[in-house]
Amino acid sequence: MATAQIFTPALASLGDLVPHDGILSPEELEQLAVDIVDRRDIWEPLVHRDAHNRRYELICEDERMDAWVLSWMPGQGTGFHDHYISGVGLCCAAGGVREDLLVYGGNDIELHLRPGDARRGGPGYIHRVRHEAGAPAVTIHVYSPRLDWVGQYRLAENGIVRREVRPGRNELTDQLISEGALERVLERF
């Protein structure tokens, strides 16, 4: 039984921007994200200004990778998550976002990304991303292999951090108040 496609890629391929067949390294993913940012004709038509929901549009996907444009408005963020077996490259295209890296026993590392700033991480890379400037802020994210699964980190009512495996095409959000886990919990979670 065939299933309907949830996201329709904006492009059939990224042509000569992808360096080779096969899984891409984090360094190659970061460079590909930078190259896509340099091609405004690829991502600008996919930008949204939605004050209620962070918006993400699929640029291109194949059996080895997928590329997305994400639009961020004030108050929007992902919560801490990992990309399971996928590496990631991301580049800020407009506005600004803040990437936080979780530090055991210490303060989170805050990275402030502005247009042209890029980052990368291998499988298991844990971070969260939040809007910081612009209406919208825009980032390009490229994953290899394709982002089919993510781990979303949650703080249980008893203070234990748990990892929830979620489909990679679902919206990542900050921890939900309805879970009751935000009572007396540090802001960083």
N, C-alpha and C positions, 0 to 999 in steps of 0.2 A: 504494500500500500504506500503510495507516494504521499508525502506531506507537503503542504503549501509552504513556500518560502516566507519567513517572517520579515526579513529585510531584503530589499532589492538593491544590489550594488549599483552605485552611480556609474561605474566604469566596468567594462568587460575585462580590462587589464591595465596595469600601470606601465605597459610597454617597456621601454629601455631603462626605467628607473630601478627595477628590481635587478640586482646584480647577477643572479644565477638561479637555476632550478634547485630545489631542495630546501631544507630548513635553513633559515637565516640566523646568523649569530646576533647577540645583543648589539654589537657594534654596527653591524649591517642594518639592523632595524632602526637604530638611532639615526644613521645617515639617510635611510629611506624616509623617515619622518621629516628630517630637515629638507630633503629634496622635494617632498610633497608641499611643505610650507612655501618653498620658493615658487611653486606653481599655483598661484592664486586661482587660476581658472579651474583647477581641480576641486578645491575645497570651498571657495567663497559661495557658490550657489547652494551649498548644503548647510550653511550657518542659519541658526534659529535664535530668536529672541523670545524665550518662553520663561516668564517669571515664576511659573509654578513647577516646572519639571526640567531637569537637565536633559538636554537633547543630544542624541548621537545618531549619526548617519553613516552607513556603510559606504566606503569609497570603492573598495574592491576586495574580493576574496577568491582564493583558489585552494587547492589541497595543501599548500604549504604555509599560507599566511593570510591575514586579513588586515585591512587598514580602515581607520575610522576618523571622522571629524566630530569633535565634541564641542558643544556650545554650553557655556557656564554663565549663569546669572548670579547676582548677590544671594548668599545663603545656600548655594548648592555645593554639594561635595559627595564623595564616595564612601567615606568610612574606611577603616583599615581593611585591606584585602591583599591577596596574592593572585598570581595568574596561573597557578597549578603548574603544568609542564611547559607553558609558553614563555618565551622571552618577550620583552617589550622594548620598544623605542618610542619616545614621545618628544614632541617639540611644540613649544608655544607659538601660535601663529598671530594672535591678537590679544590685547588686554594683558591679564596676568593671572596666574594660578599659584597656589602654594602647595608644595609637595612636602608631606611630613613622613619621616622615617622613624619607626618605632624603635626606641632604645630601651633595652631591659635594664631596670634599676636607675634610669636617668631621664633627663628631659628629651623629648622628641627632637630630632634634627629637623629644622625648618629650612626649606629651600624655596626661594622666591623666583619663579620663572617668568620672564618677560619675552616679548617677541624675539625669536631666534634662539632662545635658550633650549637646550635639549638634554635628555636624560635617557638612561638605559638600565635594564635589569634582566638578569637571567631567570630561569624557572625558580619559583619560590620567593621572588622579590616581594617584600611586604612594604606597602606604602598606602597613603591616602592622598587624595588630591581635592583641593577646594578652590572655589572662585576667590580671587583677590582683587582684580581690577578690570574695568571694562564692562560694557553692556552690549554684547556679551564678551567674555573672554573665550578664546578659541584655541583648542589644542588638537594636534594630530597624534594618533596612537596607532602603532603597527605591531602586530603579534605574530610570532612563528614558533611552533605550529599555530594554526588558527586558534583563537581564544574560544574554546568550547566550554571550559569550566573555570570557575574562580573559587577561592576560599574567602569568605567574608568573616571577619573577626568580630565576635560579640562578647560582651561582658554579662555573665549570668547574675541573677540576683544575689547569689552567694559569693560573688567576687571572682569567680573562676572564668578565665578567658576561654572561649570555645570557638572552634572553626566550623563554619557551616559551608558545605559545598553547594554551589549554586550554578545553574547554567550560565555560561559566559555572555549570553545575549540578554540577560535580565538586568534591570536597573540596580546599581549599587547605591545604597543610601547610608547616611549616618545611622547609628543605632536608633531603633525605633522606641519612642516613649511608650508605646502600647505594650512593649515587652516588659515594662516595669524595671528595666535595668539601669535607668538613668538616675534613680534616687541615690543621693549621697555618693555619686561616682565622679571622679575627676573628669574635667572637660575633654581631656585627650582621648577618651574612649567614646 
